[in-house]
C-alpha cells in the first residue's frame, strides 16, 4: 500500500510539473506574439486588428503568420508597394475599409501572393492602378462598395477587369459608386464570377453583352436608374436558369417598349423581387406593380407627336431656304435665262415654219410640180 501511495504521489507531482510547463510555454508564446505585434494593433493567433487608431500608413512590422488583417477607420490615403514591403505568405483576408484611401498604386499587393479577400469599401479612391495586382494573383472576393470618389475615377479599374487582371474573381461588389454606364464587355474576362453587386448606382441602361458572364448566379441591379431592359439582356438572363436577379427600386417606364420585360417577369422565376417592381411613368400607372399591368399605355405617342411637329417645322424651313436659294439663282441669271428662252423660241419658230412650208407644198399640186421642175 505504501508503495502504491508513493507511486501515486510521484504521478501527481509529474502532472503538476507538466501543467506548469504548459502554462509557462503558453505565456511565452503570448509574450512573443505581443512583442511582434505592431504598435496600436491587437494580435491574436493569426489575426491582426488595427481599428480606428488614426494611422497614416500600414503599421510595420506585421507578424509573418498573419492570415487575417483588419486595418479600418484610419487615415491611410496612399497604398503603395511600401505598404507591404515584405512577403506575407499566409495572409488571405485583408480589410482596408474606411481609411480615406485615395491612391491604390501599382504592385501594391505583389507581396500578398495568397490574398483571397480584399475589402476596400467606404473609401474615396481617385486612382486605382490597373497593375495593382500581380499577374498570378489568387483574389476571389473584391469589395469596392462606396470605394470611389466618383464614377470618373474608375477607368483604370475597368481596364484591369477587361484585361483579365483578376481572372479568379468569384465575387465583385461595385455598389454605391454612382456608376452611370458600364463599359461594353467589362466582365467578359471574369469567367469565374458568380456574384455581382451593382446596387444603388445610377445605371441608365445595360449595353448588349455587358452581363454575358457564363457562371453568374446572383446579380443585384436594385436602386439604379433603369427604365427598361433590352431584349438581348433578357435573353442573356434566360440562358442562365440558375441566375437570381434583383431589379426593384428602378424607375420603370411602363409604355409599349416594356411589354417584353413584363412578359418575361410573368413567365420567369429568376427575379426574386419582381413583386416590388413598380411603374414610375406614365403618371396614371405610377406605383402600379409591373405584374398587375394588363394594357400598357404607349406614352410615347404624345411625345412623338411633338417630335413630329418639330420635324415638320424644320423640314418646312429647309424647303423654304432651298426655294429662296433657287429664286436667288434665277434672279442672278435672269438675262442669260431670258436669252436662252429666246433662242429656244426662235429655234422652235424656225422649225415650225419649215413644217408649215412643206405642208403647203404637199397640199397644192401646182406648187409641188413647180418644186419638181425647179429641182430639174
C-alpha positions in Angstrom: 0.0 0.0 0.0 2.8 2.4 0.9 4.4 1.6 -2.5 1.2 2.4 -4.3 0.8 5.7 -2.4 4.3 6.7 -3.2 3.8 5.9 -6.9 0.5 7.9 -7.0 2.2 10.9 -5.3 5.0 10.8 -7.9 2.5 10.8 -10.8 0.6 13.8 -9.3 3.9 15.7 -8.9 4.8 14.9 -12.5 1.4 16.1 -13.7 1.7 19.4 -11.8 5.1 19.9 -13.4 3.8 19.3 -16.9 0.9 21.7 -16.3 3.3 24.4 -15.0 5.5 23.9 -18.1 2.5 24.2 -20.4 1.4 27.4 -18.7 4.9 28.8 -19.0 5.1 27.8 -22.7 1.7 29.5 -23.4 2.8 32.6 -21.5 6.0 32.7 -23.5 4.1 32.3 -26.9 1.7 35.1 -26.0 4.7 37.3 -25.0 6.5 36.6 -28.2 3.3 37.2 -30.2 2.7 40.5 -28.5 6.3 41.6 -29.0 5.9 41.1 -32.8 2.5 42.9 -32.9 2.7 46.5 -34.4 2.0 49.5 -32.2 -1.7 50.4 -31.8 -2.8 47.0 -33.0 -4.1 43.9 -31.3 -2.8 40.5 -32.3 -4.3 37.1 -31.5 -3.0 33.9 -33.0 -3.1 34.7 -36.8 -5.4 37.7 -36.7 -4.2 41.4 -36.5 -6.6 44.2 -35.8 -5.7 47.9 -36.1 -9.0 49.7 -35.7 -9.7 53.4 -35.5 -6.2 54.4 -34.4 -5.7 57.4 -36.7 -2.9 55.6 -38.6 -1.4 57.3 -41.7 0.3 54.2 -43.0 0.1 50.4 -42.8 1.7 49.5 -39.5 5.0 47.7 -39.5 6.2 45.1 -38.9 3.3 42.7 -39.4 3.6 39.2 -37.9 4.7 36.7 -40.6 1.9 34.3 -39.6 -0.9 36.8 -40.2 -3.8 35.3 -42.0 -6.5 38.0 -41.4 -5.6 41.6 -41.2 -8.1 44.4 -40.2 -6.9 48.0 -40.8 -10.1 50.0 -40.7 -11.2 53.5 -39.7 -7.8 55.2 -40.1 -6.3 57.9 -42.4 -4.2 55.9 -44.8 -4.6 57.9 -48.0 -2.0 56.1 -50.1 -1.5 52.4 -50.6 1.8 51.7 -52.4 4.4 49.0 -52.7 6.0 50.1 -49.4 2.7 49.4 -47.6 3.5 45.7 -47.7 7.3 45.7 -48.0 7.9 42.0 -47.1 6.1 38.9 -48.2 3.1 37.8 -46.1 2.7 34.3 -47.5 -0.2 33.3 -45.1 -2.3 36.5 -45.5 -5.6 35.6 -47.1 -8.1 38.2 -45.9 -7.4 41.9 -45.9 -9.8 44.5 -44.7 -9.0 48.2 -45.5 -12.4 49.8 -45.1 -13.0 53.4 -44.1 -9.4 54.6 -44.4 -9.9 57.6 -46.7 -7.8 55.8 -49.3 -7.2 57.9 -52.5 -4.5 56.0 -54.2 -4.1 52.3 -54.9 -0.7 52.2 -56.6 0.8 49.6 -58.9 2.3 46.4 -57.4 0.8 47.3 -54.0 -0.4 43.7 -53.4 2.5 41.8 -55.0 3.8 40.6 -51.6 0.5 39.1 -50.8 0.6 36.0 -53.1 -2.3 34.1 -51.4 -4.7 37.0 -50.9 -8.3 35.7 -51.4 -10.4 38.5 -50.0 -9.8 42.3 -50.3 -12.3 44.8 -48.8 -11.7 48.4 -49.9 -15.2 49.7 -49.2 -16.1 53.1 -47.9 -13.0 54.9 -49.2 -12.6 57.8 -51.7 -10.3 56.3 -54.3 -9.2 58.7 -57.1 -6.7 56.4 -58.8 -6.8 52.6 -58.9 -3.9 51.2 -60.9 -4.6 48.6 -63.5 -1.3 46.9 -62.2 -2.3 46.8 -58.6 -2.4 43.0 -58.6 0.3 40.6 -59.8 -0.4 38.6 -62.9 -0.7 35.4 -60.9 -2.9 36.7 -58.1 -5.5 34.4 -56.4 -8.1 37.0 -55.5 -11.6 35.6 -55.2 -13.6 38.3 -53.4 -13.3 42.1 -54.1 -15.4 44.5 -52.2 -15.4 48.1 -53.7 -18.7 49.3 -52.3 -18.7 53.1 -51.9 -14.9 52.9 -52.6 -14.5 55.5 -55.3 -14.7 59.3 -55.1 -16.9 59.3 -58.2 -17.5 57.1 -61.3 -14.9 59.0 -63.4 -12.2 57.6 -61.1 -13.0 54.0 -62.1 -11.4 54.0 -65.6 -8.3 52.0 -64.7 -10.3 49.5 -62.6 -12.4 48.9 -65.8 -9.2 48.3 -67.7 -8.0 45.9 -65.0 -11.2 43.9 -65.2 -11.3 43.8 -69.0 -7.6 42.9 -69.3 -8.0 39.8 -67.1 -6.2 41.2 -64.1 -8.5 39.3 -61.7 -9.2 36.1 -63.5 -10.0 34.1 -60.4 -12.6 36.6 -59.1 -15.9 34.9 -58.0 -17.5 37.9 -56.1 -17.4 41.6 -57.1 -19.2 44.4 -55.2 -19.4 47.7 -57.1 -22.4 49.0 -55.3 -22.9 52.7 -54.2 -20.4 54.1 -56.7 -22.6 56.4 -58.8 -22.0 54.3 -62.0 -23.9 55.6 -65.0 -22.9 53.3 -67.8 -21.0 50.0 -67.7 -18.3 49.7 -70.5 -19.1 47.0 -73.1 -17.6 43.6 -72.3 -16.5 44.9 -68.9 -16.9 41.5 -67.2 -16.2 39.3 -70.3 -12.8 38.1 -68.8 -14.2 37.2 -65.4 -15.2 33.7 -66.4 -15.4 32.6 -62.7 -17.6 35.4 -61.5 -20.7 34.2 -59.7 -21.9 37.2 -57.6 -22.1 40.7 -59.0 -23.5 43.6 -56.9 -24.3 46.8 -58.7 -26.9 48.1 -56.3 -27.6 51.8 -55.7 -25.7 53.2 -58.6 -27.1 55.4 -61.4 -27.1 53.0 -64.3 -29.5 54.2 -67.0 -29.2 51.2 -69.4 -27.3 48.0 -69.9 -25.3 47.6 -73.1 -25.6 44.5 -75.2 -23.3 41.8 -73.9 -22.2 43.6 -70.8 -23.7 41.0 -68.5 -22.8 37.9 -70.6 -20.9 36.2 -67.7 -21.2 32.4 -68.1 -21.1 31.4 -64.4 -23.1 34.3 -62.9 -25.5 33.2 -60.3 -26.5 36.3 -58.5 -27.0 39.8 -59.9 -28.1 42.9 -57.9 -29.4 45.8 -60.0 -31.6 47.4 -57.4 -32.0 51.1 -56.9 -30.5 52.3 -60.2 -32.0 54.5 -62.9 -33.1 51.7 -65.3 -36.2 52.5 -67.4 -36.2 49.3 -69.4 -34.1 46.3 -70.3 -33.2 45.4 -73.9 -34.3 42.0 -75.2 -30.7 40.9 -75.6 -30.2 41.3 -71.8 -33.4 39.3 -71.1 -32.1 36.6 -73.4 -28.8 36.5 -71.6 -30.7 36.1 -68.3 -32.9 33.4 -69.7 -29.9 31.4 -70.9 -28.8 31.1 -67.2 -31.7 29.4 -65.4 -29.8 29.3 -62.1 -29.3 33.1 -62.1 -31.1 35.2 -59.5 -31.7 38.8 -60.4 -32.7 41.8 -58.2 -34.4 44.6 -60.1 -36.6 46.5 -57.6 -36.2 50.2 -56.9 -35.8 51.3 -60.6 -38.0 53.9 -62.3 -39.6 51.7 -64.9 -41.2 53.3 -67.9 -44.4 51.4 -68.5 -45.1 52.0 -72.2 -45.2 49.6 -75.1 -41.4 49.2 -75.1 -41.6 47.3 -71.8 -44.0 44.6 -72.9 -41.3 42.0 -73.4 -39.9 42.7 -69.9 -43.4 42.3 -68.3 -44.0 39.1 -70.3 -40.6 37.7 -69.1 -41.3 38.6 -65.5 -44.6 36.7 -65.6 -43.0 33.6 -67.1 -39.7 33.5 -65.2 -38.8 32.9 -61.6 -35.4 34.4 -61.9 -36.3 37.9 -60.4 -36.6 37.4 -56.7 -38.2 40.8 -56.0 -40.5 41.2 -59.1 -43.4 41.8 -56.8 -41.8 45.1 -55.8 -41.1 46.3 -59.3 -43.4 49.3 -59.9 -44.0 51.8 -62.7 -42.6 55.3 -62.4 -44.2 56.7 -65.6 -46.7 57.5 -67.0 -48.4 59.2 -64.1 -51.6 57.2 -64.5 -49.7 54.0 -63.8 -47.3 55.3 -61.2 -46.6 52.9 -58.3 -48.6 50.2 -60.1 -46.7 46.8 -59.9 -45.5 45.6 -63.3 -47.1 42.2 -62.7 -50.5 43.9 -62.5 -50.4 45.7 -65.8 -52.8 44.4 -68.3 -52.8 47.0 -71.1 -49.8 49.2 -71.4 -50.1 52.9 -72.1 -48.0 53.9 -75.1 -47.0 57.2 -73.6 -44.5 57.9 -76.4 -47.4 58.9 -78.7 -47.8 62.4 -77.2 -44.1 62.8 -77.1 -43.7 61.5 -80.7 -46.4 64.0 -81.8 -44.3 66.8 -80.5 -41.2 65.4 -82.2 -43.0 65.1 -85.5 -44.3 68.6 -85.3 -40.8 69.9 -84.6 -39.6 67.8 -87.6 -42.2 69.2 -89.9 -41.3 72.7 -88.9 -37.7 72.0 -89.5 -38.4 70.4 -92.9 -40.6 73.4 -93.9 -37.8 75.8 -93.0 -35.3 73.7 -95.1 -37.6 73.6 -98.1 -38.2 77.4 -97.8 -34.5 78.0 -97.7 -33.9 75.9 -100.7 -36.8 77.8 -102.5 -35.2 81.1 -101.7 -31.8 80.0 -102.9 -33.4 78.7 -106.2 -35.2 82.0 -106.8 -32.0 83.9 -106.0 -30.1 81.9 -108.6 -32.8 82.5 -111.1 -32.7 86.2 -110.4 -28.9 86.5 -110.7 -29.0 84.6 -114.1 -32.2 86.3 -115.4 -30.5 87.8 -118.5 -28.8 84.5 -119.5 -32.1 82.6 -118.9 -34.0 85.1 -120.9 -31.6 84.8 -123.8 -31.7 81.0 -123.6 -35.5 81.1 -123.7 -35.5 83.4 -126.7 -33.1 81.1 -128.5 -35.3 78.1 -127.9 -38.3 80.1 -129.0 -36.6 81.2 -132.3 -35.4 77.6 -132.9 -38.9 76.3 -132.4 -40.3 79.0 -134.7 -37.9 78.2 -137.5 -38.7 74.5 -137.1 -42.4 75.1 -137.2 -42.2 77.3 -140.3 -40.3 74.6 -142.1 -43.0 72.1 -141.3 -45.7 74.7 -142.4 -43.9 75.3 -145.7 -43.7 71.6 -146.5 -47.3 71.1 -145.6 -48.4 73.9 -148.0 -46.3 72.3 -150.9 -47.8 68.9 -150.3 -51.3 70.2 -150.2 -51.1 72.2 -153.5 -50.3 70.1 -156.7 -49.2 73.2 -158.7 -46.6 74.1 -156.1 -45.5 70.5 -156.0 -44.9 70.4 -159.8 -43.2 73.7 -159.6 -40.9 72.4 -156.9 -40.1 69.3 -159.1 -39.2 71.5 -162.1 -37.0 73.6 -160.1 -35.2 70.6 -158.8 -34.5 69.5 -162.5 
